[in-house]
């Protein structure tokens, strides 16, 4: 069994990092928490009027903002995120924009990095979408 290092606040999820594994950059190997589970559908980079942001990073930033709005509806914050699953139509576009993408991520979500997976897909339902993200958060129950 590996060790579980408590890296989050007491009311947020716990980051799991087995001993002697390389430290992941920009994501966690595992997360654990107890409370209410908040799950989003696939969120795309459009605003409340259904207008897509222009470009991969702009769409990702809008997705982060959209996820924050859903989290707020459930009484959660980005620090409660335990998993993000990314679907991209072009993995090379994702890799070419890592620096800007990381900056946008930190500006919206801060430095909390949940477990993440990235999958390239043939296309997304919304043809203008370059990326779609599903989010899972765990929110502590009120006492």
VMD Tcl script that builds the backbone (N, CA, C; Angstrom):
set m [mol new atoms 429]
animate dup $m
set s [atomselect $m all]
$s set {name element resname resid chain x y z} {
  {N N UNK 1 A 0.829 -1.183 0.000}
  {CA C UNK 1 A 0.000 0.000 0.000}
  {C C UNK 1 A 0.872 1.245 0.000}
  {N N UNK 2 A 0.482 2.238 -0.772}
  {CA C UNK 2 A 1.208 3.492 -0.792}
  {C C UNK 2 A 0.726 4.410 0.299}
  {N N UNK 3 A 1.417 5.508 0.452}
  {CA C UNK 3 A 1.012 6.475 1.467}
  {C C UNK 3 A 0.070 7.488 0.855}
  {N N UNK 4 A -0.783 8.011 1.682}
  {CA C UNK 4 A -1.693 9.069 1.250}
  {C C UNK 4 A -1.260 10.342 1.953}
  {N N UNK 5 A -0.743 11.285 1.179}
  {CA C UNK 5 A -0.307 12.544 1.754}
  {C C UNK 5 A -1.469 13.511 1.775}
  {N N UNK 6 A -1.793 14.046 2.940}
  {CA C UNK 6 A -2.882 15.019 3.071}
  {C C UNK 6 A -2.353 16.359 2.595}
  {N N UNK 7 A -2.750 16.761 1.401}
  {CA C UNK 7 A -2.262 18.004 0.817}
  {C C UNK 7 A -3.313 19.090 0.761}
  {N N UNK 8 A -4.546 18.759 1.087}
  {CA C UNK 8 A -5.633 19.723 0.986}
  {C C UNK 8 A -6.093 20.124 2.383}
  {N N UNK 9 A -6.968 21.133 2.435}
  {CA C UNK 9 A -7.518 21.541 3.716}
  {C C UNK 9 A -8.438 20.450 4.250}
  {N N UNK 10 A -8.778 20.504 5.531}
  {CA C UNK 10 A -9.589 19.472 6.156}
  {C C UNK 10 A -10.964 19.332 5.531}
  {N N UNK 11 A -11.481 20.370 4.890}
  {CA C UNK 11 A -12.810 20.253 4.297}
  {C C UNK 11 A -12.763 19.957 2.798}
  {N N UNK 12 A -11.592 19.647 2.289}
  {CA C UNK 12 A -11.459 19.306 0.880}
  {C C UNK 12 A -10.960 17.882 0.715}
  {N N UNK 13 A -10.863 17.423 -0.518}
  {CA C UNK 13 A -10.409 16.064 -0.763}
  {C C UNK 13 A -8.925 15.888 -0.443}
  {N N UNK 14 A -8.539 14.650 -0.315}
  {CA C UNK 14 A -7.164 14.282 -0.007}
  {C C UNK 14 A -6.466 13.843 -1.294}
  {N N UNK 15 A -5.279 14.346 -1.526}
  {CA C UNK 15 A -4.492 13.945 -2.685}
  {C C UNK 15 A -3.708 12.690 -2.323}
  {N N UNK 16 A -3.789 11.686 -3.179}
  {CA C UNK 16 A -3.098 10.424 -2.944}
  {C C UNK 16 A -1.876 10.335 -3.845}
  {N N UNK 17 A -0.714 10.106 -3.225}
  {CA C UNK 17 A 0.531 10.016 -3.976}
  {C C UNK 17 A 1.386 8.887 -3.402}
  {N N UNK 18 A 1.453 7.751 -4.089}
  {CA C UNK 18 A 2.256 6.637 -3.586}
  {C C UNK 18 A 3.736 7.009 -3.445}
  {N N UNK 19 A 4.351 6.515 -2.403}
  {CA C UNK 19 A 5.781 6.763 -2.174}
  {C C UNK 19 A 6.587 6.316 -3.382}
  {N N UNK 20 A 7.637 7.062 -3.643}
  {CA C UNK 20 A 8.619 6.763 -4.690}
  {C C UNK 20 A 8.100 6.923 -6.118}
  {N N UNK 21 A 6.868 7.391 -6.287}
  {CA C UNK 21 A 6.382 7.683 -7.637}
  {C C UNK 21 A 6.850 9.073 -8.035}
  {N N UNK 22 A 7.064 9.329 -9.315}
  {CA C UNK 22 A 7.383 10.695 -9.730}
  {C C UNK 22 A 6.212 11.618 -9.411}
  {N N UNK 23 A 6.515 12.837 -9.061}
  {CA C UNK 23 A 5.469 13.811 -8.744}
  {C C UNK 23 A 4.813 14.255 -10.049}
  {N N UNK 24 A 3.496 14.098 -10.158}
  {CA C UNK 24 A 2.818 14.516 -11.390}
  {C C UNK 24 A 2.811 16.036 -11.508}
  {N N UNK 25 A 2.792 16.521 -12.734}
  {CA C UNK 25 A 2.770 17.965 -12.983}
  {C C UNK 25 A 1.417 18.369 -13.525}
  {N N UNK 26 A 0.663 19.126 -12.748}
  {CA C UNK 26 A -0.623 19.644 -13.205}
  {C C UNK 26 A -1.797 18.713 -13.002}
  {N N UNK 27 A -1.616 17.624 -12.281}
  {CA C UNK 27 A -2.712 16.706 -11.971}
  {C C UNK 27 A -2.300 15.869 -10.768}
  {N N UNK 28 A -3.228 15.105 -10.217}
  {CA C UNK 28 A -2.948 14.198 -9.107}
  {C C UNK 28 A -3.132 12.764 -9.584}
  {N N UNK 29 A -2.378 11.850 -8.993}
  {CA C UNK 29 A -2.561 10.437 -9.320}
  {C C UNK 29 A -3.896 9.919 -8.797}
  {N N UNK 30 A -4.303 10.403 -7.640}
  {CA C UNK 30 A -5.560 9.965 -7.058}
  {C C UNK 30 A -6.074 10.978 -6.065}
  {N N UNK 31 A -7.373 10.926 -5.807}
  {CA C UNK 31 A -8.021 11.810 -4.846}
  {C C UNK 31 A -9.003 10.981 -4.033}
  {N N UNK 32 A -9.222 11.395 -2.776}
  {CA C UNK 32 A -10.186 10.709 -1.937}
  {C C UNK 32 A -10.896 11.748 -1.080}
  {N N UNK 33 A -12.175 11.554 -0.886}
  {CA C UNK 33 A -12.940 12.477 -0.066}
  {C C UNK 33 A -14.203 11.822 0.433}
  {N N UNK 34 A -14.848 12.518 1.327}
  {CA C UNK 34 A -16.100 12.041 1.893}
  {C C UNK 34 A -17.083 13.195 1.888}
  {N N UNK 35 A -18.303 12.942 1.442}
  {CA C UNK 35 A -19.312 13.994 1.414}
  {C C UNK 35 A -20.278 13.797 0.270}
  {N N UNK 36 A -20.878 14.910 -0.165}
  {CA C UNK 36 A -21.810 14.872 -1.289}
  {C C UNK 36 A -21.019 14.911 -2.596}
  {N N UNK 37 A -21.423 14.100 -3.561}
  {CA C UNK 37 A -20.736 14.048 -4.846}
  {C C UNK 37 A -21.460 14.963 -5.835}
  {N N UNK 38 A -20.720 15.830 -6.457}
  {CA C UNK 38 A -21.219 16.741 -7.479}
  {C C UNK 38 A -20.585 16.321 -8.797}
  {N N UNK 39 A -21.397 16.040 -9.809}
  {CA C UNK 39 A -20.912 15.581 -11.105}
  {C C UNK 39 A -21.489 16.480 -12.187}
  {N N UNK 40 A -20.646 16.910 -13.107}
  {CA C UNK 40 A -21.141 17.686 -14.241}
  {C C UNK 40 A -21.280 16.768 -15.451}
  {N N UNK 41 A -22.000 17.240 -16.427}
  {CA C UNK 41 A -21.993 16.603 -17.736}
  {C C UNK 41 A -20.754 17.087 -18.466}
  {N N UNK 42 A -20.687 16.823 -19.736}
  {CA C UNK 42 A -19.593 17.348 -20.545}
  {C C UNK 42 A -19.817 18.836 -20.771}
  {N N UNK 43 A -18.910 19.636 -20.246}
  {CA C UNK 43 A -19.043 21.096 -20.321}
  {C C UNK 43 A -18.179 21.606 -21.464}
  {N N UNK 44 A -18.750 22.448 -22.309}
  {CA C UNK 44 A -18.023 23.002 -23.442}
  {C C UNK 44 A -17.753 24.493 -23.211}
  {N N UNK 45 A -16.956 25.069 -24.108}
  {CA C UNK 45 A -16.490 26.445 -23.947}
  {C C UNK 45 A -17.378 27.507 -24.551}
  {N N UNK 46 A -18.666 27.454 -24.214}
  {CA C UNK 46 A -19.561 28.519 -24.650}
  {C C UNK 46 A -20.074 29.294 -23.448}
  {N N UNK 47 A -20.533 30.507 -23.740}
  {CA C UNK 47 A -21.050 31.348 -22.665}
  {C C UNK 47 A -22.541 31.091 -22.472}
  {N N UNK 48 A -23.177 31.888 -21.613}
  {CA C UNK 48 A -24.599 31.690 -21.299}
  {C C UNK 48 A -25.517 31.918 -22.501}
  {N N UNK 49 A -24.983 32.521 -23.571}
  {CA C UNK 49 A -25.764 32.731 -24.797}
  {C C UNK 49 A -25.490 31.660 -25.853}
  {N N UNK 50 A -24.673 30.660 -25.488}
  {CA C UNK 50 A -24.342 29.596 -26.435}
  {C C UNK 50 A -23.301 29.987 -27.459}
  {N N UNK 51 A -22.553 31.064 -27.188}
  {CA C UNK 51 A -21.506 31.536 -28.099}
  {C C UNK 51 A -20.167 30.964 -27.643}
  {N N UNK 52 A -19.469 30.291 -28.563}
  {CA C UNK 52 A -18.183 29.691 -28.239}
  {C C UNK 52 A -17.071 30.728 -28.207}
  {N N UNK 53 A -16.166 30.563 -27.265}
  {CA C UNK 53 A -14.946 31.360 -27.231}
  {C C UNK 53 A -14.105 30.965 -28.450}
  {N N UNK 54 A -13.218 31.849 -28.883}
  {CA C UNK 54 A -12.424 31.628 -30.084}
  {C C UNK 54 A -11.085 30.988 -29.727}
  {N N UNK 55 A -10.888 29.744 -30.111}
  {CA C UNK 55 A -9.615 29.063 -29.910}
  {C C UNK 55 A -9.623 28.101 -28.734}
  {N N UNK 56 A -8.653 27.204 -28.736}
  {CA C UNK 56 A -8.585 26.136 -27.740}
  {C C UNK 56 A -8.462 26.663 -26.309}
  {N N UNK 57 A -7.505 27.522 -26.067}
  {CA C UNK 57 A -7.279 28.020 -24.704}
  {C C UNK 57 A -8.466 28.853 -24.233}
  {N N UNK 58 A -9.007 29.682 -25.089}
  {CA C UNK 58 A -10.173 30.501 -24.726}
  {C C UNK 58 A -11.371 29.611 -24.395}
  {N N UNK 59 A -11.559 28.539 -25.149}
  {CA C UNK 59 A -12.651 27.616 -24.837}
  {C C UNK 59 A -12.397 26.918 -23.510}
  {N N UNK 60 A -11.156 26.501 -23.273}
  {CA C UNK 60 A -10.837 25.838 -21.997}
  {C C UNK 60 A -11.098 26.789 -20.831}
  {N N UNK 61 A -10.660 28.042 -20.955}
  {CA C UNK 61 A -10.892 29.031 -19.894}
  {C C UNK 61 A -12.390 29.191 -19.626}
  {N N UNK 62 A -13.189 29.248 -20.682}
  {CA C UNK 62 A -14.636 29.375 -20.516}
  {C C UNK 62 A -15.206 28.126 -19.844}
  {N N UNK 63 A -14.676 26.962 -20.185}
  {CA C UNK 63 A -15.113 25.725 -19.527}
  {C C UNK 63 A -14.806 25.787 -18.039}
  {N N UNK 64 A -13.616 26.230 -17.675}
  {CA C UNK 64 A -13.255 26.343 -16.254}
  {C C UNK 64 A -14.234 27.273 -15.542}
  {N N UNK 65 A -14.555 28.385 -16.180}
  {CA C UNK 65 A -15.513 29.339 -15.614}
  {C C UNK 65 A -16.895 28.695 -15.484}
  {N N UNK 66 A -17.306 27.952 -16.509}
  {CA C UNK 66 A -18.597 27.271 -16.473}
  {C C UNK 66 A -18.638 26.221 -15.362}
  {N N UNK 67 A -17.562 25.482 -15.191}
  {CA C UNK 67 A -17.494 24.487 -14.120}
  {C C UNK 67 A -17.590 25.181 -12.763}
  {N N UNK 68 A -16.914 26.314 -12.608}
  {CA C UNK 68 A -17.005 27.061 -11.342}
  {C C UNK 68 A -18.444 27.476 -11.046}
  {N N UNK 69 A -19.186 27.867 -12.072}
  {CA C UNK 69 A -20.589 28.263 -11.874}
  {C C UNK 69 A -21.414 27.074 -11.395}
  {N N UNK 70 A -21.170 25.897 -11.958}
  {CA C UNK 70 A -21.887 24.692 -11.524}
  {C C UNK 70 A -21.476 24.321 -10.102}
  {N N UNK 71 A -20.184 24.389 -9.812}
  {CA C UNK 71 A -19.714 24.109 -8.457}
  {C C UNK 71 A -20.416 25.019 -7.449}
  {N N UNK 72 A -20.493 26.308 -7.764}
  {CA C UNK 72 A -21.126 27.274 -6.865}
  {C C UNK 72 A -22.581 26.915 -6.607}
  {N N UNK 73 A -23.286 26.434 -7.633}
  {CA C UNK 73 A -24.683 26.016 -7.462}
  {C C UNK 73 A -24.806 24.909 -6.423}
  {N N UNK 74 A -23.767 24.089 -6.296}
  {CA C UNK 74 A -23.771 22.982 -5.337}
  {C C UNK 74 A -23.048 23.303 -4.042}
  {N N UNK 75 A -22.717 24.570 -3.844}
  {CA C UNK 75 A -22.017 24.964 -2.628}
  {C C UNK 75 A -20.559 24.528 -2.598}
  {N N UNK 76 A -19.974 24.363 -3.771}
  {CA C UNK 76 A -18.588 23.896 -3.883}
  {C C UNK 76 A -17.696 24.962 -4.509}
  {N N UNK 77 A -16.406 24.701 -4.429}
  {CA C UNK 77 A -15.382 25.546 -5.020}
  {C C UNK 77 A -14.407 24.648 -5.771}
  {N N UNK 78 A -13.515 25.226 -6.579}
  {CA C UNK 78 A -12.544 24.396 -7.301}
  {C C UNK 78 A -11.735 23.462 -6.390}
  {N N UNK 79 A -11.490 23.841 -5.149}
  {CA C UNK 79 A -10.714 22.986 -4.244}
  {C C UNK 79 A -11.431 21.671 -3.925}
  {N N UNK 80 A -12.714 21.581 -4.240}
  {CA C UNK 80 A -13.478 20.352 -4.013}
  {C C UNK 80 A -13.396 19.377 -5.192}
  {N N UNK 81 A -12.804 19.811 -6.309}
  {CA C UNK 81 A -12.691 18.931 -7.476}
  {C C UNK 81 A -11.818 17.727 -7.161}
  {N N UNK 82 A -12.271 16.549 -7.580}
  {CA C UNK 82 A -11.472 15.331 -7.416}
  {C C UNK 82 A -11.115 14.711 -8.762}
  {N N UNK 83 A -11.814 15.095 -9.834}
  {CA C UNK 83 A -11.520 14.515 -11.141}
  {C C UNK 83 A -11.993 15.432 -12.261}
  {N N UNK 84 A -11.159 15.538 -13.285}
  {CA C UNK 84 A -11.525 16.200 -14.536}
  {C C UNK 84 A -11.203 15.231 -15.665}
  {N N UNK 85 A -12.168 14.995 -16.533}
  {CA C UNK 85 A -11.925 14.181 -17.721}
  {C C UNK 85 A -12.055 15.084 -18.937}
  {N N UNK 86 A -10.965 15.219 -19.658}
  {CA C UNK 86 A -10.893 16.098 -20.825}
  {C C UNK 86 A -11.089 15.286 -22.098}
  {N N UNK 87 A -11.893 15.816 -23.008}
  {CA C UNK 87 A -12.056 15.246 -24.336}
  {C C UNK 87 A -11.629 16.322 -25.326}
  {N N UNK 88 A -10.629 16.027 -26.127}
  {CA C UNK 88 A -10.124 17.003 -27.095}
  {C C UNK 88 A -10.213 16.416 -28.497}
  {N N UNK 89 A -10.415 17.276 -29.479}
  {CA C UNK 89 A -10.477 16.804 -30.858}
  {C C UNK 89 A -9.091 16.719 -31.491}
  {N N UNK 90 A -8.092 17.350 -30.855}
  {CA C UNK 90 A -6.731 17.320 -31.402}
  {C C UNK 90 A -5.733 17.394 -30.243}
  {N N UNK 91 A -5.126 16.275 -29.920}
  {CA C UNK 91 A -4.204 16.241 -28.788}
  {C C UNK 91 A -2.976 17.110 -29.047}
  {N N UNK 92 A -2.583 17.256 -30.307}
  {CA C UNK 92 A -1.446 18.125 -30.627}
  {C C UNK 92 A -1.774 19.590 -30.330}
  {N N UNK 93 A -3.025 19.979 -30.558}
  {CA C UNK 93 A -3.462 21.339 -30.218}
  {C C UNK 93 A -3.370 21.544 -28.706}
  {N N UNK 94 A -3.778 20.549 -27.929}
  {CA C UNK 94 A -3.662 20.595 -26.469}
  {C C UNK 94 A -2.194 20.743 -26.071}
  {N N UNK 95 A -1.328 19.882 -26.592}
  {CA C UNK 95 A 0.098 19.905 -26.226}
  {C C UNK 95 A 0.781 21.206 -26.637}
  {N N UNK 96 A 0.385 21.769 -27.766}
  {CA C UNK 96 A 0.983 23.022 -28.248}
  {C C UNK 96 A 0.603 24.221 -27.393}
  {N N UNK 97 A -0.429 24.082 -26.572}
  {CA C UNK 97 A -0.936 25.202 -25.774}
  {C C UNK 97 A -0.790 24.997 -24.271}
  {N N UNK 98 A 0.095 24.094 -23.853}
  {CA C UNK 98 A 0.195 23.750 -22.424}
  {C C UNK 98 A 0.494 24.944 -21.526}
  {N N UNK 99 A 1.408 25.797 -21.923}
  {CA C UNK 99 A 1.782 26.940 -21.076}
  {C C UNK 99 A 0.595 27.888 -20.866}
  {N N UNK 100 A -0.056 28.276 -21.957}
  {CA C UNK 100 A -1.216 29.168 -21.871}
  {C C UNK 100 A -2.379 28.480 -21.163}
  {N N UNK 101 A -2.541 27.209 -21.421}
  {CA C UNK 101 A -3.601 26.430 -20.793}
  {C C UNK 101 A -3.397 26.368 -19.279}
  {N N UNK 102 A -2.163 26.119 -18.866}
  {CA C UNK 102 A -1.843 26.100 -17.435}
  {C C UNK 102 A -2.107 27.443 -16.778}
  {N N UNK 103 A -1.777 28.511 -17.466}
  {CA C UNK 103 A -2.018 29.861 -16.936}
  {C C UNK 103 A -3.524 30.097 -16.761}
  {N N UNK 104 A -4.299 29.734 -17.767}
  {CA C UNK 104 A -5.760 29.908 -17.693}
  {C C UNK 104 A -6.335 29.054 -16.571}
  {N N UNK 105 A -5.851 27.828 -16.435}
  {CA C UNK 105 A -6.315 26.929 -15.380}
  {C C UNK 105 A -6.085 27.561 -14.004}
  {N N UNK 106 A -4.862 28.024 -13.758}
  {CA C UNK 106 A -4.530 28.612 -12.450}
  {C C UNK 106 A -5.306 29.894 -12.174}
  {N N UNK 107 A -5.559 30.689 -13.217}
  {CA C UNK 107 A -6.321 31.926 -13.030}
  {C C UNK 107 A -7.748 31.649 -12.585}
  {N N UNK 108 A -8.328 30.542 -13.025}
  {CA C UNK 108 A -9.714 30.231 -12.683}
  {C C UNK 108 A -9.804 29.265 -11.501}
  {N N UNK 109 A -9.036 28.184 -11.527}
  {CA C UNK 109 A -9.118 27.140 -10.502}
  {C C UNK 109 A -8.084 27.277 -9.387}
  {N N UNK 110 A -7.072 28.104 -9.564}
  {CA C UNK 110 A -5.994 28.181 -8.574}
  {C C UNK 110 A -5.025 27.026 -8.778}
  {N N UNK 111 A -4.356 26.630 -7.705}
  {CA C UNK 111 A -3.331 25.595 -7.819}
  {C C UNK 111 A -3.790 24.245 -7.277}
  {N N UNK 112 A -5.074 24.006 -7.296}
  {CA C UNK 112 A -5.627 22.704 -6.914}
  {C C UNK 112 A -5.670 21.825 -8.159}
  {N N UNK 113 A -4.992 20.679 -8.100}
  {CA C UNK 113 A -4.919 19.793 -9.255}
  {C C UNK 113 A -5.511 18.428 -8.921}
  {N N UNK 114 A -6.739 18.153 -9.376}
  {CA C UNK 114 A -7.362 16.851 -9.123}
  {C C UNK 114 A -6.804 15.783 -10.062}
  {N N UNK 115 A -7.287 14.561 -9.905}
  {CA C UNK 115 A -6.963 13.507 -10.854}
  {C C UNK 115 A -7.541 13.917 -12.212}
  {N N UNK 116 A -6.793 13.642 -13.262}
  {CA C UNK 116 A -7.251 14.041 -14.595}
  {C C UNK 116 A -6.958 12.947 -15.601}
  {N N UNK 117 A -7.788 12.907 -16.624}
  {CA C UNK 117 A -7.555 12.049 -17.779}
  {C C UNK 117 A -7.791 12.895 -19.023}
  {N N UNK 118 A -7.066 12.584 -20.076}
  {CA C UNK 118 A -7.183 13.303 -21.338}
  {C C UNK 118 A -7.390 12.280 -22.450}
  {N N UNK 119 A -8.429 12.488 -23.246}
  {CA C UNK 119 A -8.769 11.567 -24.318}
  {C C UNK 119 A -8.968 12.358 -25.609}
  {N N UNK 120 A -8.362 11.877 -26.694}
  {CA C UNK 120 A -8.639 12.474 -27.999}
  {C C UNK 120 A -9.821 11.745 -28.610}
  {N N UNK 121 A -10.757 12.517 -29.135}
  {CA C UNK 121 A -11.956 11.959 -29.757}
  {C C UNK 121 A -12.046 12.430 -31.203}
  {N N UNK 122 A -12.850 11.744 -31.989}
  {CA C UNK 122 A -13.009 12.100 -33.392}
  {C C UNK 122 A -13.684 13.457 -33.534}
  {N N UNK 123 A -14.723 13.664 -32.740}
  {CA C UNK 123 A -15.389 14.969 -32.701}
  {C C UNK 123 A -16.286 15.020 -31.485}
  {N N UNK 124 A -16.764 16.211 -31.180}
  {CA C UNK 124 A -17.680 16.429 -30.070}
  {C C UNK 124 A -19.062 16.738 -30.646}
  {N N UNK 125 A -20.088 16.631 -29.825}
  {CA C UNK 125 A -21.453 16.875 -30.302}
  {C C UNK 125 A -21.574 18.273 -30.893}
  {N N UNK 126 A -21.046 19.261 -30.168}
  {CA C UNK 126 A -21.059 20.643 -30.674}
  {C C UNK 126 A -19.874 20.805 -31.619}
  {N N UNK 127 A -20.139 20.995 -32.901}
  {CA C UNK 127 A -19.070 21.019 -33.905}
  {C C UNK 127 A -18.025 22.105 -33.656}
  {N N UNK 128 A -18.404 23.215 -33.050}
  {CA C UNK 128 A -17.460 24.306 -32.801}
  {C C UNK 128 A -16.571 24.037 -31.586}
  {N N UNK 129 A -16.894 23.025 -30.801}
  {CA C UNK 129 A -16.127 22.736 -29.580}
  {C C UNK 129 A -14.796 22.080 -29.916}
  {N N UNK 130 A -13.726 22.588 -29.297}
  {CA C UNK 130 A -12.388 22.011 -29.442}
  {C C UNK 130 A -12.068 21.105 -28.261}
  {N N UNK 131 A -12.781 21.325 -27.137}
  {CA C UNK 131 A -12.531 20.592 -25.903}
  {C C UNK 131 A -13.832 20.517 -25.112}
  {N N UNK 132 A -13.996 19.438 -24.374}
  {CA C UNK 132 A -15.139 19.247 -23.485}
  {C C UNK 132 A -14.589 18.610 -22.209}
  {N N UNK 133 A -15.074 19.043 -21.052}
  {CA C UNK 133 A -14.553 18.534 -19.782}
  {C C UNK 133 A -15.705 18.128 -18.873}
  {N N UNK 134 A -15.580 16.944 -18.269}
  {CA C UNK 134 A -16.481 16.486 -17.216}
  {C C UNK 134 A -15.763 16.686 -15.889}
  {N N UNK 135 A -16.493 17.121 -14.875}
  {CA C UNK 135 A -15.897 17.373 -13.566}
  {C C UNK 135 A -16.636 16.595 -12.482}
  {N N UNK 136 A -15.879 16.155 -11.490}
  {CA C UNK 136 A -16.443 15.525 -10.303}
  {C C UNK 136 A -15.849 16.218 -9.087}
  {N N UNK 137 A -16.699 16.566 -8.136}
  {CA C UNK 137 A -16.257 17.203 -6.892}
  {C C UNK 137 A -16.897 16.483 -5.712}
  {N N UNK 138 A -16.264 16.572 -4.579}
  {CA C UNK 138 A -16.819 16.050 -3.334}
  {C C UNK 138 A -16.891 17.209 -2.356}
  {N N UNK 139 A -18.111 17.450 -1.864}
  {CA C UNK 139 A -18.372 18.571 -0.964}
  {C C UNK 139 A -18.718 18.003 0.418}
  {N N UNK 140 A -18.050 18.500 1.435}
  {CA C UNK 140 A -18.328 18.043 2.791}
  {C C UNK 140 A -19.774 18.310 3.163}
  {N N UNK 141 A -20.350 17.382 3.902}
  {CA C UNK 141 A -21.716 17.562 4.390}
  {C C UNK 141 A -21.707 18.612 5.496}
  {N N UNK 142 A -22.733 19.442 5.509}
  {CA C UNK 142 A -22.871 20.435 6.588}
  {C C UNK 142 A -23.182 19.727 7.892}
  {N N UNK 143 A -22.635 20.235 8.966}
  {CA C UNK 143 A -22.872 19.599 10.262}
  {C C UNK 143 A -24.082 20.160 10.941}
}
mol reanalyze $m
mol bondsrecalc $m
mol representation Tube
mol addrep $m
